Amino acid sequence: MKFSDETLRAYLEGNADAAEAAAIEAAIETDLALEQRLMTLDPLAPVVQSVFENIPADAPQLELPQPMQVSTADASGGLWRLMAVAASVAVVAVSATFWATRPEPMGWAEQAAIYQSLYSPDTIESLDSSPVALDAQFARAEAQLGRSLNRDTLETLPGLELKRAQVLSFKGKPLIQVVFADDQGQPLAFCVIRQGEGAPAKDVKLAAISGVATATWAQDGYGYMLIGSSEQTDLDQQLNILTTTFAG
């Protein structure tokens, strides 16, 4: 069956009689060309397409199309129009829900804490902490970091035995992890990341992350972090020394 443009516009506007509306709806299920004609004739179709094409990659700000008043007569015959409105609103609603519930990306401190939380006494028991091994590790770490790690201070932190220094990376920036064992063989860590010139200074912040106590601060383009072995680890004694030593 062929339909004139006038008949299709009447359908889109909700003015087609019940028999014509039923015939059009039955035909578009198998007639792709008819469906395309309806899309061409429907003034709302570009709005729906625009919603799909302009969902932003980064910004969650979306504007709903202006609501359209649909009369009772329109609702009975304008099925295509109602579908278009529903589609545009659904796209915006789904997108807004995604941006509202998307978790914030983790920073370097959260990543370091999660990594350290996997350590156990067995992890560090067999580490080679000989002077020769530590010499090589600190030389490599300081070269990557671009500053001294004050090894003399780290080796004399009260209650801790220096076990290893290794080079990690976070988003292309060198992240150094210095590992210790406390008197009970529990692992602790001191981390330093090169953030670059212009990075803001930050005062010491204490927090429990991934089940371990942490202290973070930043100064002169570097970020620092002390990580305990549990949420109950007392970091005060070592923290006082490290914040003084790594003050600039």
C-alpha positions as CSV (number, residue, x, y, z in Angstrom):
1,M,0.0,0.0,0.0
2,K,1.3,3.5,-0.9
3,F,0.8,6.5,1.4
4,S,0.9,10.1,0.3
5,D,3.0,12.6,2.2
6,E,-0.2,14.3,3.4
7,T,-1.4,11.0,4.9
8,L,1.9,10.4,6.6
9,R,2.0,13.9,8.0
10,A,-1.5,13.5,9.3
11,Y,-0.3,10.3,11.0
12,L,2.7,12.0,12.6
13,E,0.4,14.9,13.8
14,G,-2.1,12.5,15.2
15,N,-4.8,13.4,12.7
16,A,-5.0,10.1,10.8
17,D,-8.1,8.0,11.4
18,A,-7.7,4.7,13.2
19,A,-7.7,2.6,10.0
20,E,-5.0,4.7,8.4
21,A,-2.8,4.8,11.5
22,A,-3.0,1.0,11.8
23,A,-2.2,0.5,8.2
24,I,0.9,2.8,8.4
25,E,2.1,1.1,11.6
26,A,1.8,-2.3,10.0
27,A,3.6,-1.3,6.9
28,I,6.6,0.3,8.5
29,E,7.4,-3.0,10.2
30,T,8.5,-4.4,6.9
31,D,9.0,-1.3,4.7
32,L,12.3,0.4,5.3
33,A,11.7,3.0,2.7
34,L,8.4,4.0,4.4
35,E,10.2,4.3,7.7
36,Q,12.8,6.6,6.1
37,R,10.0,8.7,4.6
38,L,8.5,9.1,8.1
39,M,11.8,10.1,9.5
40,T,12.2,12.7,6.8
41,L,8.7,14.1,7.3
42,D,8.9,14.1,11.1
43,P,10.2,17.4,12.4
44,L,11.2,15.8,15.7
45,A,13.6,13.2,14.2
46,P,16.5,15.6,13.9
47,V,16.1,16.4,17.6
48,V,16.5,12.7,18.5
49,Q,19.5,12.3,16.2
50,S,21.1,15.4,17.7
51,V,20.8,13.9,21.2
52,F,22.6,10.8,20.1
53,E,25.3,12.6,18.3
54,N,26.0,15.3,20.9
55,I,26.4,13.2,24.1
56,P,29.7,14.7,25.4
57,A,32.8,12.6,25.9
58,D,33.9,14.3,29.1
59,A,31.3,16.8,30.3
60,P,28.1,15.5,31.9
61,Q,26.1,18.6,31.1
62,L,23.1,17.7,28.8
63,E,20.1,19.7,28.0
64,L,16.7,18.1,27.5
65,P,14.7,19.2,24.4
66,Q,11.9,21.5,25.2
67,P,8.9,19.4,26.3
68,M,6.2,19.2,23.7
69,Q,2.5,19.2,24.6
70,V,0.8,16.1,23.4
71,S,-3.0,16.2,23.2
72,T,-5.3,13.2,23.7
73,A,-5.9,13.1,20.0
74,D,-2.1,13.1,19.3
75,A,-1.6,10.2,21.7
76,S,-4.1,8.1,19.9
77,G,-2.6,8.5,16.4
78,G,0.9,9.8,16.7
79,L,2.7,6.6,17.8
80,W,5.8,7.5,15.8
81,R,6.0,10.9,17.4
82,L,5.6,9.5,20.9
83,M,8.3,7.0,20.2
84,A,10.7,9.8,19.1
85,V,10.0,11.8,22.3
86,A,10.5,8.7,24.5
87,A,13.8,7.9,22.7
88,S,15.2,11.4,23.2
89,V,14.3,11.5,26.8
90,A,15.6,8.0,27.4
91,V,19.0,8.8,25.9
92,V,19.4,11.9,28.0
93,A,18.2,10.1,31.2
94,V,20.6,7.1,30.6
95,S,23.5,9.5,29.9
96,A,22.8,11.6,33.0
97,T,22.6,8.5,35.1
98,F,25.9,7.3,33.8
99,W,27.7,10.6,34.6
100,A,26.1,10.9,38.0
101,T,27.1,7.4,39.1
102,R,30.5,7.0,37.4
103,P,33.2,6.5,40.0
104,E,36.0,9.0,40.3
105,P,39.3,7.8,38.9
106,M,41.8,6.8,41.6
107,G,44.8,8.9,42.2
108,W,48.4,7.7,42.7
109,A,48.0,7.5,46.5
110,E,45.0,5.2,46.3
111,Q,46.8,3.0,43.8
112,A,49.9,2.8,46.0
113,A,47.8,2.0,49.1
114,I,46.0,-0.8,47.3
115,Y,49.3,-2.2,46.0
116,Q,50.9,-2.1,49.5
117,S,47.8,-3.7,51.1
118,L,48.6,-6.9,49.2
119,Y,52.0,-7.2,51.0
120,S,52.4,-9.7,53.8
121,P,55.5,-10.6,56.0
122,D,56.3,-13.4,53.5
123,T,56.4,-10.8,50.7
124,I,59.4,-9.0,52.2
125,E,61.0,-11.8,54.1
126,S,63.2,-13.0,51.3
127,L,64.0,-9.6,49.7
128,D,67.7,-9.0,49.1
129,S,68.5,-6.0,51.3
130,S,72.2,-6.3,51.2
131,P,74.2,-3.0,50.9
132,V,75.1,-3.9,47.3
133,A,71.5,-4.5,46.3
134,L,70.3,-1.4,48.1
135,D,73.0,0.7,46.4
136,A,71.8,-0.3,43.0
137,Q,68.2,0.1,43.9
138,F,68.6,3.6,45.3
139,A,70.8,4.7,42.4
140,R,68.2,3.7,39.9
141,A,65.3,5.2,42.0
142,E,67.0,8.6,42.5
143,A,68.0,8.8,38.8
144,Q,64.3,8.3,37.8
145,L,63.0,10.6,40.5
146,G,65.4,13.4,40.0
147,R,66.1,14.0,43.7
148,S,67.8,12.3,46.7
149,L,65.9,9.8,48.7
150,N,67.9,10.6,51.8
151,R,68.9,7.0,52.3
152,D,70.7,7.7,55.5
153,T,67.5,8.9,57.1
154,L,65.5,6.0,55.8
155,E,67.9,3.4,57.1
156,T,67.6,4.9,60.6
157,L,63.9,5.3,60.9
158,P,63.0,4.0,64.4
159,G,61.5,0.5,64.6
160,L,61.9,-0.1,60.9
161,E,64.4,-2.2,58.8
162,L,65.0,-1.0,55.2
163,K,64.2,-3.8,52.8
164,R,64.0,-2.4,49.2
165,A,63.6,0.6,46.9
166,Q,61.9,0.0,43.6
167,V,60.8,2.1,40.7
168,L,57.1,2.0,39.8
169,S,55.1,4.4,37.5
170,F,51.8,6.2,37.6
171,K,50.5,7.8,34.4
172,G,54.0,8.1,33.1
173,K,55.4,9.7,36.3
174,P,58.1,7.8,38.3
175,L,56.7,6.5,41.6
176,I,59.3,5.2,44.1
177,Q,58.3,2.7,46.7
178,V,60.7,2.2,49.6
179,V,59.7,-0.9,51.7
180,F,60.4,-1.6,55.4
181,A,59.8,-4.3,57.9
182,D,58.7,-3.3,61.4
183,D,59.7,-5.2,64.6
184,Q,57.1,-7.9,63.9
185,G,58.1,-8.3,60.3
186,Q,55.0,-6.4,59.0
187,P,55.5,-4.4,55.8
188,L,55.4,-0.6,55.7
189,A,56.2,1.7,52.8
190,F,57.3,5.2,52.0
191,C,56.4,6.4,48.5
192,V,57.6,9.4,46.5
193,I,56.2,10.6,43.1
194,R,57.5,13.3,40.9
195,Q,54.5,15.5,40.1
196,G,56.4,18.3,38.3
197,E,56.8,22.0,38.7
198,G,53.7,23.9,39.6
199,A,52.1,21.0,41.4
200,P,50.3,22.3,44.5
201,A,51.7,21.8,48.0
202,K,49.5,19.9,50.4
203,D,49.5,19.6,54.1
204,V,49.7,16.2,55.8
205,K,46.5,14.2,55.4
206,L,45.8,11.0,57.4
207,A,43.4,8.4,56.0
208,A,42.7,4.7,56.0
209,I,42.8,3.5,52.4
210,S,42.2,-0.1,51.4
211,G,42.5,-1.3,55.0
212,V,45.9,0.4,55.8
213,A,46.8,3.7,57.6
214,T,48.2,6.3,55.3
215,A,49.7,9.8,55.5
216,T,50.1,11.9,52.4
217,W,51.6,15.4,51.7
218,A,53.1,17.3,48.8
219,Q,55.8,20.0,48.4
220,D,58.0,21.4,45.7
221,G,56.7,19.3,42.9
222,Y,56.8,16.0,44.7
223,G,54.1,13.9,46.5
224,Y,54.9,11.8,49.5
225,M,53.1,8.9,51.2
226,L,53.7,6.8,54.3
227,I,51.8,3.5,54.4
228,G,51.2,1.3,57.4
229,S,50.5,-2.4,57.6
230,S,47.0,-2.0,58.9
231,E,44.4,0.6,59.8
232,Q,45.8,0.7,63.4
233,T,49.5,1.3,62.4
234,D,50.8,4.3,64.4
235,L,52.7,6.4,61.8
236,D,53.4,9.5,64.0
237,Q,57.1,8.8,64.9
238,Q,58.3,8.0,61.4
239,L,56.0,10.7,59.9
240,N,57.6,13.5,62.0
241,I,61.0,12.5,60.7
242,L,60.0,12.2,57.1
243,T,58.1,15.4,56.8
244,T,61.1,17.2,58.2
245,T,63.6,15.4,56.0
246,F,61.5,15.8,52.8
247,A,60.6,19.4,53.3
248,G,61.9,20.5,50.0
